[in-house]
Amino acid sequence: MNRYEALATADPEIHRLAQRELRRQADGLELIASENFVSVAVLEAVGTVFTNKYAEGYPGRRYYGGCEVVDDVERLARTRAQELFGAEHVNVQPHSGTSANMSVYFATLKPGDKLMGMDLSSGGHLTHGHPLSYSGRDFPVVSYGVDRETERIDYAEVERLAVAEKPKMIVCGASAYSRQIDFARFREIADACGALLLADIAHIAGLVATGLHPSPVPHADFVTTTTHKTLRGPRSGLVMCRKEHRKALNRSVFPGLQGGPLMHVIAAKAVALKEAATEEFKAYQQQIVKNAARLATTLQDRGFRIVSGGTDNHLVLVDVSSKGLTGKVAEGALEEAAITVNKNTIPYDPNPPLVASGVRLGTPALTSRGMDEPAMDEVANLIADALEKPEDGAHLAGVKGRVKQLADRFPLYPNLS
Ligand SMILES: *Cc1c(COP(=O)(O)O)cnc(C)c1O
């Protein structure tokens, strides 16, 4: 792989920034649960000449000439996603998880139809009905959360609410929920109130693809996902649905919401979907889950409370108020030590979202670098050490030095710098 030589000549400023970002990614510990490091093959696919092509429409029915090659690309991406997830129909054109969800709502709901989703502060996503998102503006919303004691979804309570409120659509899936989601139970709930069911597996798609989390595909009318989180593809989205919704979904994506698809990104999605069908990828996903469990127990050993007591998936929600800290302070201190996390509300958080009482940690990115459980012990200890003196710059600089040593043992994109 080249080192962006043309870019270096044409635009030294952007080239320098790309090198700086590569160094940041390589030298630090990336624990943002929604991030990952794609393969060099996926990086190369995003940089292909497919970026030059307009392809409004769908394979075989385009509004522009010269689409015979990109038609094959899109067909390949679609087939691979269909086979990987066992879906009846797939649309690979959504630019992101947010537009994937929008395309489902606009395919099925009219303004004023009621939407039910998990609230943001319990681990849901903005697009599941938050008032600041289109999803909470165009539709009346009823939200469910988690139980105060178990910090898990209380399915009986969700059902009670659904039957009382009769939403037209129920959304399940989350951004900061560390436990398995019972999609079969959500189907029963949707049936009990006559709602459509959307499962948003943006975070757990890699686990679902490899059988490490039960699949919603047999249960949900629609399944949306991003492709860049555990699935380890380019920054994008896709939608799966039952055959009867195929037409409505396709129309909703194009021409309803988007113009020309990003064919270079669709090509990269195809590459990632091929990778996701391999035995290596399954082993990788297994290691993600083991690493998250180990990170949780080592942090518990260091005195941190873990929301819901542990994790079933790739992420860990740490209650840093158990150490007298806020999420904001913890995020800032860890950043100074080159450990990247995000502050996150915990269930029934007394602090507002921009302060928060927790941090969310995810293992997909570090696992992509080859880190295993012993490395997770080191990561947990670095986090705990940093947070012992979160206001002490010299102390954090010391932790940062140890972070660099650990990172150097697991090189990232060695041929790019
Ligand atoms: C990340 C995420 C999205 C949105 O993805 P974008 O690509 O950032 O728009 C949607 N739903 C869930 C559950 C997510 O975690």
The ligand as a Gaussian input file, in Angstrom:
#p B3LYP/6-31G(d) Opt

LIG

0 1
 C      -24.142000       4.142000      15.820000
 C      -25.586000       3.869000      15.832000
 C      -26.448000       4.409000      14.859000
 C      -26.058000       5.495000      13.896000
 O      -25.030000       5.312000      13.071000
 P      -24.382000       6.513000      12.243000
 O      -23.667000       5.802000      11.159000
 O      -23.513000       7.262000      13.189000
 O      -25.471000       7.372000      11.721000
 C      -27.772000       4.002000      14.867000
 N      -28.222000       3.141000      15.784000
 C      -27.436000       2.641000      16.760000
 C      -28.018000       1.691000      17.753000
 C      -26.101000       3.001000      16.827000
 O      -25.332000       2.534000      17.811000

